[in-house]
Amino acid sequence: QVQLVESGGGLVQTGGSLRLSCAASGSIFSISAMGWYRQPPGKQRELVATITSGGSTNYADSVKGRFTISRDNAKNTVYLQMNSLKPDDTAVYYCYADRYDGRNRYWGQGTQVTVSA
């Protein structure tokens, strides 16, 4: 099992920045890709960004050029640096980690990000 704990959410004004962190514990040796999803109010969960164990990244079109995902394997932590935030970025952000064999996906509890106009 893998446990994921997110931190760093909060309230920020339009144009501001936040940095989310997600610390993994437990069977961390089994983790391959990690990333972030978000769920805006009244909408479905959507993929924001992913990073492989080798450091390759992928982003949703809506956040390209504004968000940066990174990973510190020594600290078993993945980060999401969010710049130039917009009200449309308001959502609960969830960290995830994939088991190396694809048999499981672990989720964090979510952290609220609110961007005021």
Stockholm file with secondary structure:
# STOCKHOLM 1.0

chainA/1-117         QVQLVESGGGLVQTGGSLRLSCAASGSIFSISAMGWYRQPPGKQRELVATITSGGSTNYADSVKGRFTISRDNAKNTVYLQMNSLKPDDTAVYYCYADRYDGRNRYWGQGTQVTVSA
#=GR chainA/1-117 SS CEEEEEECCEEEETTCCEEEEEEEEESGGGEEEEEEEEECTTSCCEEEEEECTTCCEEECTTTTTTEEEEEETTTTEEEEEECSCCGGGCEEEEEEEEETTSSCEEECCCEEEEEEC
#=GC SS_cons         CEEEEEECCEEEETTCCEEEEEEEEESGGGEEEEEEEEECTTSCCEEEEEECTTCCEEECTTTTTTEEEEEETTTTEEEEEECSCCGGGCEEEEEEEEETTSSCEEECCCEEEEEEC
//
